[in-house]
């Protein structure tokens, strides 16, 4: 067992989640590498010091370069605005330091392509923060599909819907400007990542992207509120996806349905400790979806709780992510999703935006 110094860039919502995860992961998973919260970086010295005291870091800074170049910081978590993801990641890789970067990777497709190149040239561990797919229920769904338990996949429907901007009187903010902060940059990547993980590569897409509330108190809205996408997977399956930040009543609508030739699966993150499974077997009168409550028999559940149905939560997904990142560093073996996997998500998003603009199907291979 050995220590590894962790630096986290950003101390807000996700910065806190990663700090808590790094503080807990050693005890939860008995990891060979034990994180040491070495340094946190924020936008000002005062906020950085506040985060240092709150989360238990040894030191704080308002200069990301100081954190990246510090010899006691041996691995870096990037939880900053997307505009600086690329330059931070490139600086880390130049020094041979592993990186876990929040999605979306960079502010553009060119950014994420450059980040992949830098990551692969360095040969060090790199991961993207897609945490929702790591619930025990979704890991179980992924295993069922991969094992062929529900047969050949014919159809997928996914959504990531929330309502934090459903009220048109909610003031404009940083979220309402810049493409990376719109629904296609903020929410859509999570469900696209799920589609790729559950079903496989996407061949082509058609999409419509729309801003419903073009003005809000305090300014104009320059990015999208919701979008719909239809797709064809490389394995032949059809797909539909919908993304929205104005889905009235939805709080964590990360949900999907998968139809196969021998069964089907349904999942909704608002009930994240349950999976609905249908198997085409037995008497017709007894067939139907069964609600399966997650428990120690499901992936990555038992380290948190020994009681079936007691459940795991959002923070636990980040702890699982931290375990995978530490494993990649320790073993030198890539852990999904790597920067290349994150770039594949961005390619689908770019194709969707282009399809909406041209009103034509777009092949993912062209992006």
N, C-alpha and C positions, 0 to 999 in steps of 0.2 A: 504494500500500500504506500502510495506517495502523493504528495501535494502537487497541485497545479494552480498557479496564480491566474485568476480570472479578472479581466477588465470588461466592464459593461459601458457602452456608449449610449447614453439616454437613461434617464431615471424615472420617466413617467409611467404610464400604464404598463407597457411591455417591459420597460427597464425593471420595474418592481417585480413583475412576474418572473423574469429571468433571475433576478437576485435571489428571490425566495426559492426558486427551483435549484439553483446552484448550492444554496445553503442546506437544502434538504436531501438532494439526490444521493449523497453518500450513505446516509442512514437508511433511506428507503430501499435502495438497490445494492447496498454493500459494494460500491464500485471500487475498482483497484486504484483509480485516480480520485483523490478527494479535493474538490475545489476549495480554494482560498480566495475570499473576496478581497482582491488586492486594490482595485481602483475603479471609481465611477466617474464618468464625465457627463456634465450637463452644460446648459447654455450660458450659465453665469456662475461665478465662484460661490455665491450665496446658495443657489439651488443645488449645486454639486455638493457642498458641505452638508446641506440639509439631507440629501439622499444618503450621503456617507453615514451620518449618524443614525438615520432611520433603518438602513438595511444592513449595517455592520461592516462596511468596507474599511480597509486600513487607511486609504487615502482618497482624495478627491481632486478633480481638476476641471477647468473650463476649456481646456485645449485638447482636442482629440489626438493631436500629434504627440503630446506629452504621454498620454496613456499608451498609444500604440508603440512608441519607442522605448517605454520603460522596460528594463530587463526583467523585472519581477512579474510583469504581465506576460504570461506565456500563451494565453488563448483569449480571443476577443469575441464578444457578443455585440452585434450592431443593432441597436434599437433606436436609430435616429431617423429624421426625415429622409425620404428616398433620394433626394438630390445629392446627398453626400455619401451614399452607400458605396459608389464605385471608387472614389478616391481613398476612402478609408480601407476598403477591402484590398485594393491594389497595394497600399502601403503595408498592410499586415502580411500579405503573401510575399512581398519583397523581403521581409524580415523572417520568413518561414514560420509565421504564427497562424495557427488554425483559426477559422472564422465560422461563427454561426450568425447568419444575417436574417433579419426579419424580412418578410415578403412585403411588397413586391421588390425583387432585386433591382435596385436602381430606379431612375426616373424615366428610362426609355429602353427599348429593345437593344439599342446599341450599347447602353450601359451594361445590361445583363450579359450580352455576348462578350464584352471585354472582361467582365468579372469571371466568367467561365474560363476564358483563356488564361487569365492570371492565376486562377485557382489550380487549373490542371498543369500549368507550367511549374508551379511551386511544388506540387506533389504532397501538400499538406491537407489535413482534414478540412472539409468545407460542407456546410449544411444550410438549408433554408428553413425558416420557421413556419412550417405548416403543421400546426398542432392538432386541429380538430380531427384529422384522419387517424390520430393515435388513440382515440378512445378504445377501451377493450371491445366494445360492440362493433365499431368499424373495422378494427383489426380482425375480428372474428368473421365479419362479412367478407373482407378481402380474402381470407383463407378459404372460406366456403366457395367463392367464385373461382379462385385459383385451382382448387381441388376438383372442380367440375361437379360439385354437389347439386347445383341447380341447372346443370346441363349447359348447352351452348347459349351464350348470352345473345338476346335478340333486341333488347330495348333498355335504355337508361333514361331516367328523368331525375334531374338534380336542381336544387335551388339553394341560394343563400339570400335570405330575405330578413330584413330588420326594419324597424320603423322610427329610427332616431331622427329622420328628417321628414316624417310623414306630415307634420304640421307645417304648412307654408309660412307661418309666422315665426318659426324658429330662425334666429338670426343667421346671416352669412358668417362663415368662419374660414379657417385654413382648409377645412374639409370641402368647401364649395368652390375651390379654385385649384387648378393644376390637374391634369388628367390622372396622375397617379393617386390622387385623393378621391376621385370619383368612384362610383360603384364598380366600374370595370377595373379599376386599379386596387380598390380596397376590399370588396367582398367577392367579386367574381373569381379571383385567383384561387381562393379556398375550394370552391366547388369544382373548378376546372382541374385542380390538383387531385381532388377526390375521384373525378371521372377517369383521369389517367391512371390513378392507382388501382381503381376497382375494375375497370374495363380494358384499359390499354390505350395505345396511341390513337389520336384523332387524325383522320385523313383530311377532312374539309369541313368548313362551317359556313353558315349563313346567319346573319344577325341583324337586329335592330337595336340601336342605342339611343336613348331619349332623355332629355332634361324636361321634366314636367313643370317644376317651379323655377322659372328662369330668373326671377328676382326674389330676394328675401330682405328683410329689414337689415340695412347696413351695406347692401351691395348686390351686384349681379352674380348669378351662378354661372360659372364657366365650365363645369364638368357635368357628368351624367348622373341622373337619379335612378334609372333602372334600364335593364336590357334583357332581351330574349335572344336565345341562340338555338339553332338546330344544327345537328352535326351527324356525320357518318364516321364511325370508328374504323380503323384499319382492319379489324376482324369482321366487319360487315354489319355490326350492330347499329341500330338507329339511336339517336340521342336528342334530348331536349334539355335546355337549362334556362333558368330565370334568375336574375340577380336584382335586388332592390334595396334601397335604403328608405323607401317611402311605403313599405308594405304594412299598412295600418294593422296593428295588433300583433305583428310578429316581432319577437324579441331576439331569438336565436334560431332563425329558420334555416339551419343547415340541414337539409333533408334530401333523401334520395330514394328511388325505387329502382330495382333491377329485376328484369324479367328474363328467365331462361326457359329452355325447352323442358326442364324437369322440375322447375320450382321458381320461387321468387323471394325477394328480400325487400323490406321497407325499414327505413330508419329516419328518426327525427331528433336532432340535437337538443330540442327542448325536453326530451325524455331520453337523455343520453345513455342511460344505463339499461336500455331495453332495445332488443332487435326483434322485428317481426319476420318470421320465416315460414314459407309455404313449401311443402314437398308434395309432388304429384305421386302419392302412394297411398295404399290402404283403400277401404271402401269409400265410394263417392260421398256417402252420407256423413262421413266423419272427417272429410277434408276441410281445411281452412287454415288461415294464418295463425301461428302460435306465437305468443309473446314470450320471448326468452329474456329473463333477467340476468344480467351479467354477474359473474361470481368468480371464485378462484380458478375455475376450469377454463376461463377465458384469458387471452393474452394480456400480460402486464396488470392484472387485477390484484392478485394475491399480495404483492409487496405493499399495497396500500391498506388492504382489509381482508380478513379471513371469512367474513360473513357474506354469503350470496345475497344479492339484492340490496345490500347496504349502500353500494354505489361509489363511484369516483366522481371528481369534479373537474372544473376548468383548470385549476392550478396543477392538478395531477398530470394533465396532458403535457404541460410545460416541463414537469419533472421527468416524464418519460423521454421527452425531446432532449433534455440535458444528459440523461443516461446514454442516449444514442451518440450524442456529440462526444462525450468522454470516451465511449467505446471506440469511435473512429480515431481519436487521438492516440489511445492506448495501443490499438492493434495495427494501425496504419491501413485498415480496410475501410473502403467507402461505406457510409451508412446513408440510406435513403431518407429524405431527398437531398441530393447533392446540388451544387450550383447548376449543374447541367440540367437536372430535373426541374429546378426553378426556372431556368431559361426556357424549357419546353412549355411550361405554363404561360410564360410571357409571349411566346410565339402564338399560342392559341388566342390569347387576348388581342394581340396585334392583328391577327387575321380577322377576328370578330369586328374590331373597329373598322378595318378596311372594307369588310363585307357590308357593314352598315352604310358606309359612305358611298360605295359603288352600287349597292343593291344587287350584288351578284355573289355567288359562291366563291370562296377562297380556299385554295389548297394550302395546308400548313407547311408543306415542303418549300413554299415560296417565301417563307418568313424566317 
